[in-house]
Amino acid sequence: MIARDMPGMADIDSSLLLFCKYVKKDMTVSLTGECADEIFGGYPWFFREDALKSNTFPWSISIKERQHLLNPSIGEKINLKDYIDYRYNESLSEVEILDTDSFETAEKRKISHLTLNWFMQTLLDRSDRMAMYNGFELRVPFCDYRLAEYVWNIPWEWKALKGREKGLLRYICKDFLPSEIVDRKKSPYPKTHNPTYLAKVKGMLSKIMENKNAPINNLLNREYILQILETDGKAFTRPWFGQLMVGPQLMAYLIQVNQWLEKYEPKIKI
């Protein structure tokens, strides 16, 4: 949280933070494959019907649950859906659909635009902060604007060649990389499945909730957080962000929210 200067992506952040720490021992600059998913269509929401038909940002479709996480007195004054809908429609209004686009290409253009302009920004910020906290520099060749502009106009049917995520990129790389890399199933960035991690973050969050003066209790819904703890995170049914942040990661995120509130003591006016 300190490295990112805000609540972040839990162990998805910390694993990268530690990775950069150890790579820095041998080098100062490195290339990363970040942004290939955004540019070549690698995320599940490019293919999942529930995400495609959600009429919102497809990596965070649990709007009702997010609203429920607010302290009820705050939730009465803030309608998250109204703001999210405004930003969603504002973004889609910027998308230019070509006369030559197939229906599928036109629809995937919209998802691509949202992903490039919102989701990718978050990941680039995360990568830069986790790396630079260690004095380590990451370079992102897939994010070269010339490549992004070129791939933007490739029809979706080619981009998702053979119906696979990053299908075109896989095809391009087949002469350069072994098949066990080119054809392997997409593997999201490492996150912690170890039950010890769940026990640890559950214990940390439980301790925070025991203190009714903890700042998180003023901002968020205490009863709902207790339900999340009691169910090991299952009371919140979808990933908090992206495709990875489920039970343990949400608990870690809530811990970071409390840490951030304690460290910076922001004054929130509604």
C-alpha positions as CSV (number, residue, x, y, z in Angstrom):
1,M,0.0,0.0,0.0
2,I,2.9,2.4,0.8
3,A,4.6,1.6,-2.5
4,R,1.5,2.2,-4.5
5,D,0.4,5.1,-2.3
6,M,-3.2,3.9,-2.3
7,P,-5.1,0.7,-1.7
8,G,-4.3,-1.7,-4.5
9,M,-4.6,-5.2,-5.8
10,A,-3.5,-7.1,-2.7
11,D,-1.1,-10.0,-3.3
12,I,-1.2,-9.3,-7.1
13,D,0.7,-6.1,-6.2
14,S,2.8,-7.6,-3.5
15,S,4.0,-10.5,-5.7
16,L,5.1,-8.0,-8.3
17,L,6.7,-5.9,-5.6
18,L,8.8,-8.8,-4.4
19,F,9.6,-10.0,-7.9
20,C,11.0,-6.6,-8.8
21,K,13.0,-6.5,-5.6
22,Y,14.8,-9.7,-6.5
23,V,15.3,-9.0,-10.2
24,K,16.8,-5.6,-9.2
25,K,19.7,-7.5,-7.7
26,D,20.9,-8.4,-11.2
27,M,19.6,-5.7,-13.5
28,T,18.1,-2.2,-13.5
29,V,15.9,-2.3,-16.5
30,S,13.7,-5.0,-17.9
31,L,11.0,-5.7,-20.5
32,T,7.6,-6.8,-19.5
33,G,4.7,-8.4,-21.5
34,E,2.2,-6.0,-19.8
35,C,-0.6,-4.7,-22.2
36,A,-0.6,-7.6,-24.6
37,D,-4.0,-8.7,-23.1
38,E,-5.4,-5.2,-23.5
39,I,-4.2,-4.7,-27.1
40,F,-4.7,-8.3,-28.4
41,G,-7.8,-9.3,-26.5
42,G,-6.6,-11.6,-23.8
43,Y,-9.0,-11.1,-20.9
44,P,-12.0,-13.3,-20.1
45,W,-14.4,-10.4,-20.5
46,F,-13.7,-10.3,-24.3
47,F,-15.4,-13.7,-24.5
48,R,-17.8,-14.1,-21.5
49,E,-21.4,-13.4,-22.3
50,D,-22.2,-12.1,-18.8
51,A,-19.5,-9.5,-19.1
52,L,-20.3,-8.5,-22.7
53,K,-23.9,-8.0,-21.8
54,S,-23.3,-6.3,-18.5
55,N,-23.7,-2.7,-19.8
56,T,-20.9,-1.6,-17.5
57,F,-17.1,-1.9,-17.2
58,P,-16.8,-5.7,-17.7
59,W,-14.0,-6.2,-15.0
60,S,-16.2,-4.8,-12.2
61,I,-19.8,-5.8,-12.8
62,S,-20.7,-6.3,-9.1
63,I,-22.1,-2.8,-8.7
64,K,-24.8,-3.7,-6.2
65,E,-22.3,-5.4,-3.9
66,R,-20.0,-2.4,-4.1
67,Q,-22.8,-0.1,-3.2
68,H,-23.6,-2.4,-0.3
69,L,-20.0,-2.1,1.0
70,L,-20.6,1.6,1.7
71,N,-21.6,2.7,5.2
72,P,-25.5,2.8,4.9
73,S,-25.5,6.5,5.9
74,I,-23.1,7.3,3.1
75,G,-24.8,5.0,0.6
76,E,-28.0,7.0,1.0
77,K,-26.2,10.0,-0.4
78,I,-24.0,8.4,-3.0
79,N,-25.3,6.3,-5.9
80,L,-22.3,4.5,-7.3
81,K,-24.3,3.1,-10.3
82,D,-25.2,6.6,-11.5
83,Y,-21.6,7.7,-11.6
84,I,-20.4,4.4,-13.1
85,D,-23.1,4.6,-15.8
86,Y,-22.1,8.2,-16.6
87,R,-18.4,7.3,-17.0
88,Y,-19.2,4.1,-19.0
89,N,-21.5,5.9,-21.5
90,E,-19.1,8.8,-21.7
91,S,-16.3,6.4,-22.7
92,L,-18.4,4.5,-25.2
93,S,-19.4,7.8,-26.9
94,E,-15.8,8.2,-27.9
95,V,-15.6,4.9,-29.9
96,E,-15.7,5.3,-33.7
97,I,-17.3,2.3,-35.4
98,L,-16.3,1.9,-39.0
99,D,-18.8,1.1,-41.8
100,T,-16.6,-2.0,-42.6
101,D,-16.8,-3.4,-39.1
102,S,-18.7,-6.6,-38.6
103,F,-21.1,-6.6,-35.6
104,E,-18.6,-8.6,-33.5
105,T,-15.7,-6.3,-34.4
106,A,-17.9,-3.3,-33.5
107,E,-18.9,-4.7,-30.1
108,K,-15.3,-5.8,-29.3
109,R,-14.1,-2.3,-30.3
110,K,-16.2,-1.0,-27.4
111,I,-14.7,-3.5,-24.9
112,S,-11.2,-2.8,-26.2
113,H,-11.7,1.0,-25.8
114,L,-12.8,0.5,-22.2
115,T,-10.0,-1.8,-21.5
116,L,-7.3,0.4,-23.0
117,N,-8.5,3.6,-21.4
118,W,-9.4,2.3,-18.0
119,F,-8.1,-1.1,-17.1
120,M,-4.7,-0.8,-18.8
121,Q,-4.1,2.6,-17.0
122,T,-4.5,0.9,-13.7
123,L,-2.0,-1.9,-14.6
124,L,0.6,0.5,-15.9
125,D,0.4,2.6,-12.8
126,R,0.7,-0.6,-10.7
127,S,3.7,-1.9,-12.6
128,D,5.5,1.5,-12.5
129,R,5.0,2.0,-8.7
130,M,5.9,-1.6,-7.8
131,A,9.1,-1.4,-9.9
132,M,10.2,2.1,-9.0
133,Y,9.7,1.4,-5.3
134,N,12.7,-0.9,-5.8
135,G,14.6,1.4,-8.0
136,F,13.8,-0.9,-10.9
137,E,12.5,0.2,-14.4
138,L,10.0,-1.7,-16.5
139,R,9.6,-1.1,-20.2
140,V,6.4,-2.1,-21.9
141,P,7.0,-2.8,-25.6
142,F,3.4,-4.0,-26.3
143,C,2.2,-0.5,-25.2
144,D,4.1,1.2,-28.1
145,Y,1.5,3.5,-29.6
146,R,2.3,2.4,-33.1
147,L,1.5,-1.2,-32.3
148,A,-1.6,-0.2,-30.4
149,E,-2.9,1.9,-33.2
150,Y,-2.3,-0.8,-35.8
151,V,-3.9,-3.6,-33.8
152,W,-6.9,-1.5,-33.0
153,N,-8.1,-1.7,-36.6
154,I,-7.5,-5.5,-37.0
155,P,-10.9,-7.3,-37.3
156,W,-11.8,-9.2,-34.1
157,E,-12.1,-12.4,-36.1
158,W,-8.4,-12.2,-36.8
159,K,-7.4,-10.9,-33.4
160,A,-9.2,-13.8,-31.7
161,L,-7.8,-16.3,-34.3
162,K,-9.2,-19.8,-33.8
163,G,-11.5,-18.4,-31.1
164,R,-8.6,-18.0,-28.6
165,E,-7.5,-15.2,-26.4
166,K,-4.6,-13.4,-28.1
167,G,-5.1,-15.7,-31.1
168,L,-3.3,-13.5,-33.6
169,L,-0.3,-12.9,-31.2
170,R,0.0,-16.6,-30.7
171,Y,0.0,-17.2,-34.5
172,I,2.6,-14.5,-35.0
173,C,4.9,-16.0,-32.3
174,K,4.6,-19.7,-33.4
175,D,7.9,-19.4,-35.4
176,F,9.8,-17.8,-32.5
177,L,8.6,-19.6,-29.4
178,P,8.1,-23.3,-28.6
179,S,4.6,-24.7,-28.8
180,E,4.4,-25.2,-25.0
181,I,4.5,-21.5,-24.6
182,V,2.5,-20.4,-27.7
183,D,-0.4,-22.9,-27.1
184,R,-0.5,-23.0,-23.3
185,K,-3.7,-22.0,-21.5
186,K,-3.7,-18.4,-20.4
187,S,-2.3,-18.1,-16.8
188,P,-3.3,-15.0,-14.9
189,Y,-0.6,-13.2,-12.9
190,P,0.3,-15.3,-9.8
191,K,-2.0,-14.9,-6.8
192,T,-2.0,-16.7,-3.5
193,H,-4.2,-19.8,-3.3
194,N,-2.4,-21.0,-0.1
195,P,-5.0,-21.2,2.8
196,T,-2.3,-19.7,5.1
197,Y,-2.8,-16.4,3.2
198,L,-6.6,-16.5,3.8
199,A,-6.0,-17.2,7.4
200,K,-3.5,-14.3,7.7
201,V,-5.6,-11.6,6.0
202,K,-8.8,-12.8,7.8
203,G,-7.0,-12.5,11.1
204,M,-5.7,-9.0,10.3
205,L,-9.1,-7.8,9.1
206,S,-10.9,-9.3,12.1
207,K,-8.6,-7.4,14.4
208,I,-9.4,-4.2,12.6
209,M,-13.1,-4.8,12.9
210,E,-12.8,-5.4,16.6
211,N,-11.9,-1.8,16.9
212,K,-15.1,0.1,16.3
213,N,-13.1,3.3,16.0
214,A,-11.1,2.0,13.1
215,P,-11.7,4.5,10.2
216,I,-13.0,1.8,7.9
217,N,-16.0,1.4,10.1
218,N,-17.0,5.0,9.4
219,L,-16.6,4.7,5.6
220,L,-17.8,1.1,4.9
221,N,-20.6,-1.2,6.0
222,R,-19.4,-2.9,9.1
223,E,-22.1,-5.6,9.1
224,Y,-21.3,-6.6,5.5
225,I,-17.6,-6.8,6.2
226,L,-18.3,-9.1,9.1
227,Q,-20.4,-11.3,6.7
228,I,-17.4,-11.4,4.3
229,L,-15.2,-12.5,7.2
230,E,-17.6,-15.2,8.4
231,T,-17.9,-16.7,4.9
232,D,-14.2,-16.5,4.1
233,G,-15.0,-13.9,1.4
234,K,-17.9,-15.8,-0.2
235,A,-20.4,-13.1,0.8
236,F,-18.9,-11.0,-2.0
237,T,-19.6,-13.2,-5.1
238,R,-17.5,-11.7,-7.8
239,P,-13.9,-10.5,-8.1
240,W,-13.5,-7.0,-6.7
241,F,-11.4,-6.0,-9.7
242,G,-10.4,-7.9,-12.8
243,Q,-10.4,-11.6,-12.7
244,L,-8.3,-12.4,-9.6
245,M,-9.4,-10.4,-6.6
246,V,-11.9,-12.7,-4.8
247,G,-12.2,-13.6,-1.0
248,P,-8.7,-13.3,0.4
249,Q,-7.8,-10.5,-2.0
250,L,-10.8,-8.5,-1.1
251,M,-10.0,-8.8,2.6
252,A,-6.5,-7.6,1.9
253,Y,-7.8,-4.7,0.0
254,L,-10.1,-3.7,2.9
255,I,-7.1,-3.9,5.2
256,Q,-5.2,-1.5,2.9
257,V,-8.2,0.8,2.8
258,N,-8.0,1.1,6.6
259,Q,-4.2,1.5,6.5
260,W,-4.5,4.3,4.0
261,L,-7.2,6.1,6.0
262,E,-5.0,5.8,9.1
263,K,-1.8,6.9,7.4
264,Y,-3.2,9.9,5.5
265,E,-6.2,10.9,7.6
266,P,-8.2,12.3,4.6
267,K,-11.2,14.5,5.3
268,I,-14.2,13.2,3.4
269,K,-17.0,15.6,2.7
270,I,-20.3,14.5,1.2
